[in-house]
Amino acid sequence: ELGAYVIDIKKFEIKERIDSGGYSEEYKALNKSSGEIVVLKRILSKNSSKLKQSFIREVTIMANVNHPFLLELIGFSTKNPLTIVTPYYSNGSLFNFRQSQRGKIKLNNTQKTLIAMGIAHSMMYLHSLGIIHRDLKSLNVLLDDNLLPKLCDFGIARYISNSSNLMTHQIGTALWMAPEMFLNEGNYGPEVDVYSFSIILYELLTDELPFASLNRDMLIKKVLVQQKRPELPKNTPSGLKSLIKMCWSHDPKSRPPFKDIYEMFESGDVKFPNSDDKAIQKLSKRLQKVKISR
């Protein structure tokens, strides 16, 4: 079923390296036949069965989803180095854009509301398919030319299992991880993505990372043991403040599902200050065309 996506990597000319992580490297490249600029994500290790599993999972999820705010799959290679090809977005990630001077000037409150709405709707869509992202963070939210979100990096995403299979614990990126993910019990669910979303909302609201000065052990103590959360600015709108506090609740069952979160933004009950209601309604109309399975 994925055969249509298999590509010959020789058809792409590498221009520059964009990013390098522990397991993969990303390159900006040219599709020599179409002239399109793309991103090549290369898996570094040839022999790790875990990385191959992660590669297969990411490719399978990307090929099977259809949502305007999920990163599109152009193709993948089946020969080493295993490579995933996706569109290139010059604004980069929300994390990097927000930290750049350009992002600080450009991201107004309406754009912040639309980004939050887009993430919430795409996560509602993923959860409706039984997929937990498990690494939702501003680094994995790209911004397109209209500064709307494109969720990416499904390498550690998991289908929700009805069986008693335990989930891997302590997976993801610590600052955005729900407290239950630090435990060794492994029995968490889609609520972990809701917690991660609360941290993205905090970033959009304050232009800061919460607890950024703490190392991993100090962070675990603060979030899991002491159950502390960052201070919200005094002038935070009440609807937004209430939503963030619900989303980062210590009890996963107290966190609202993304369907409820999206509806709060869609109705205008939750938004960043002075957001343009017409822009919210326009995005809402666009997203009504997306089919959500029940």
Summary of the structure (lengths in Angstrom):
residues: 294
radius of gyration: 19.0
end to end distance: 23.9
largest distance: 56.2
contacts: 866
relative contact order: 0.12
helix: 42%
strand: 15%
